[in-house]
Amino acid sequence: MSVVWRPPRRLLPILALFLCLVSTMVLVAQQEEVPAATALQSEMTEITADVIGDDGEAAAPAPDAQAIPEISELPAVTAETASEEPAAQIPAPAVVEPAATVEAAASVVADPVEVPDVDVPVAAEPVAATSETAVAAPIEPAAVAVAVAEPAKEPVVPASLNYFDMSRANVLVVILTLMAFVSYYTFHAQRGKELFIRRISGLSALEDAVGRATEMGRGVLYIPGIMDMDDIQTIAGVTIMGHVAKKTAEYDTPLFAPMTRSFVMSVAQEIVKQSYLEKGRPDAYRPDRINYLTDDQFGYVAGVGGIMMREKPAACFYLGTFYAESLILAETGNAVGAIQIAGTAEPSQIPFFVAACDYTLIGEELFAASAYLSKNPKEVGSLKGQDMIKLLIIAVMVIGTLLVTIAKTEYGAGTVFASLAENFMRLLK
């Protein structure tokens, strides 16, 4: 980070506001599951009322549901049992038609019971019917069990009333806190307060590099990366190019800027032209020195290498997105004896620039370069606010890690630390 921590005296109101927002998030996180629990409790109450009844006694089941367990609990009828027991036991399977069953049973009981000479196969037919009815009938209780076990559905909120997703409240807090910090420091920067930014050696050497090229009577080479304008590093590189162009216009030093993208070339020409106009040297602007070479990666490197060997610039700037060509460019610049300042956010290419260049901007230093060089109050205030929110996020991470670690120990289990750790993890989701 480009800002060194110095506790400001007027930061307490902002911190108090942040703590209030965090407390609100904790309360929301604790209550966001209450509507679902209420819906589940009300539905379970309805199910219990239907099963038990209003008077506290178990409600009588329906006739069809009552007949089903009786059939399923019937013992298996064998051939010997059918021949020994009276015929009045046989009509039991006729549960599907209750009226016919009652009449048949009454007629059998009224008449004298006569055991017919029934063979074993004849008695087996009603038994088969009974088993079929017992197998087909239990479908109804299974459906009832599934209906009772079905989980409660959350109440559907109309789309017109769902204005904010409370599960994303943590993102809102971070955005509001960032806006508060940026607005606070931008306001003070515009009022003339000097905001401290640590010294970046690579950017401090920019003016020395251009002055060295002027003293040697040689030019300056600037490469804003090999990507198009949709890359944030290219935008940062082109922005820094405007500051370099002001120095070359002031010292009347040639500026060479070969490009690998045509759109980047057009943007760079306008930025350099504007820089020369601001310095009052529009006649020294040479658009032919900001030219397009090729989109091919190594074809572009070959073309830049040729320019280096012919023009022999005394200062080379590589600020933007670079890949495998980084070391080739740096070694070629070292071969011509140029002072080299590089900067990129690609972690795989930083070691090559560190080894082969005089100064290297690492990571976020590339994006802070514009505010560092221009001293624009809006840019400086934005930079200061971003650094403060980074410090705050780091502090929250450290505090959360400590809370979770203590809650997992035997001393913190079941204490207030466990509750705080649980709420903290819920806020991160």
Sequence and secondary structure as in RCSB ss.txt:
>XXXX:A:sequence
MSVVWRPPRRLLPILALFLCLVSTMVLVAQQEEVPAATALQSEMTEITADVIGDDGEAAAPAPDAQAIPEISELP
AVTAETASEEPAAQIPAPAVVEPAATVEAAASVVADPVEVPDVDVPVAAEPVAATSETAVAAPIEPAAVAVAVAE
PAKEPVVPASLNYFDMSRANVLVVILTLMAFVSYYTFHAQRGKELFIRRISGLSALEDAVGRATEMGRGVLYIPG
IMDMDDIQTIAGVTIMGHVAKKTAEYDTPLFAPMTRSFVMSVAQEIVKQSYLEKGRPDAYRPDRINYLTDDQFGY
VAGVGGIMMREKPAACFYLGTFYAESLILAETGNAVGAIQIAGTAEPSQIPFFVAACDYTLIGEELFAASAYLSK
NPKEVGSLKGQDMIKLLIIAVMVIGTLLVTIAKTEYGAGTVFASLAENFMRLLK
>XXXX:A:secstr
        TT HHHHHHHHHHHHHHHHHHHHTTHHHHHHHHHHHHHHHHHHH TTSS     HHHHHHHHHHT  
   HHHHHHS GGGTTTTTTSSHHHHHHHHHHHHHS        HHHHHHHHHHHHHHHHHTTHHHHHHHHHHHS
        TTT    GGGHHHHHHHHHHHHHHHHHHHHHHTT        HHHHTHHHHHHHHHHHT  EEEE  
SS TTSHHHHHHHHHHHHHHHHHHHHT  EE  BSSHHHHHHHHHHHHHHHHHTT GGG  GGGS B  SSHHHH
HHHHHHHHHHH  SEEEEES   TTHHHHHHHHHHTT EEEEEES TTTHHHHHHHSSEEEETTHHHHHHHHHH 
 HHHHHHHHHHHHHHHHHHHHHHHHHHHHHHHTSTTTTTSHHHHHHHHHHHHH 
